[in-house]
């Protein structure tokens, strides 16, 4: 199994358990970049983890989380993530997104979300 496939499988496993911060802490490169569909960019692992923590802290209730098995090509992999959550002050939201990851030095250097 390639390193990319191992990282992809580990990410999927951790995220299916709602362990998003743990996945970032162990699998992401210190210089990683996160790109959101609206153009917002977070640069560096601390900024990415702070953004994720803020999102998770605002979830009132988890209704559904489905994550596909990864599709791997060279140094990239993609997953589909379907999430249904109730967010504080906003209400219930469903997000179906395509998540693309790029590896460098056996770590995730870039993630980009499409929804």
N, C-alpha and C positions, 0 to 999 in steps of 0.2 A: 504494500500500500504506500502511495506517495505521501509526502509530508502535507501537501495541500489537502489531500483526501482525509488525512488524520485530523488536521486542524478543522476542516469543515465538519466532520462527524462529531468532534468534541464540542464545537460551537452549537450545533443543533441539539446535542444531548443536554448541555447546560441550559440553553434557552428554553427547551421544552419543560425544564424544571423551574422556570422563572428565575434562573441564576444568571441574569444578564450582567451584573457587575463582576461576578466571578469569571465569566467568559471574557470580558474585556481585560480584567487584571492579568489573566494568564495567557491570553491568545493574541492580544494586540501589541503592536510595536509602540514604543514611547513616542514616536513622531507620527502616529496614525492620524488620519484625516477622516472626518465624518461629513458627508454631504447630504443635506435634506432636499426634498423635492422643491421646496420654496426658495432654494438658493442659500439658505443658512449653512455656514461651514464652521465646524468645531475642529481646531487643530491641537494635537497633542493629547496623549492619553488622559491626563488630569481633566482637561476640558470636556472630553467625550464622556468620561465617567460622571462628571458633575451634571451634565445634561441628562444622562440616563437616570441618575439618582433623583433628579427633580421630577422627571416623568413618572417614575415608579412611585415616588412619594405622593403623587397626586391621584393615584388610582384608588378609588373607593371600593370597587368590587371588580373581581375578575369573572367574566362569564365564559370566555372561550379563548384558547390559544392553540393554534394548529401550525406546525412548521413542517414543511416538506423535507424530504431527503435532499441533500445537496447535489447539484450538477457541477462537475469539475471539468475545467479546461485549462491546461497549462498552469499558470500561477493564479488563476481566478476560480471562484466558485459562486454559485447563486442558490438562493433558497426563496421559497414563497412563505410569507408569514401572514397568517390571518389572526387578528386579535379583536376581541369584543370586550370592552371594559367600560365601567362607569368612572368618569373623571370628576373630581371635586369641582363644583361650581359650573360644570359644563353639561354633564349628563352622560348618557350612554353613547358610545361611539364604536363603530366597527371600522377597522382598517385592514385592507388587503393589499399587501405590498410585496414588491420584488426587491430583494436585498442582494447586492452584488459586492463581493469582497475580493481584494487583491492582496497577495502575500509578497513580502520581501523579507529576506533573511529568516524564513520560517515563521514569520509573525504577520498578522493582518496589518497592513499599512494604510489601507483605504477601505471604507465602506460607503456605499451610496444606495439610497432608498428611492424607489419609484412607486408612487401611488396616486 
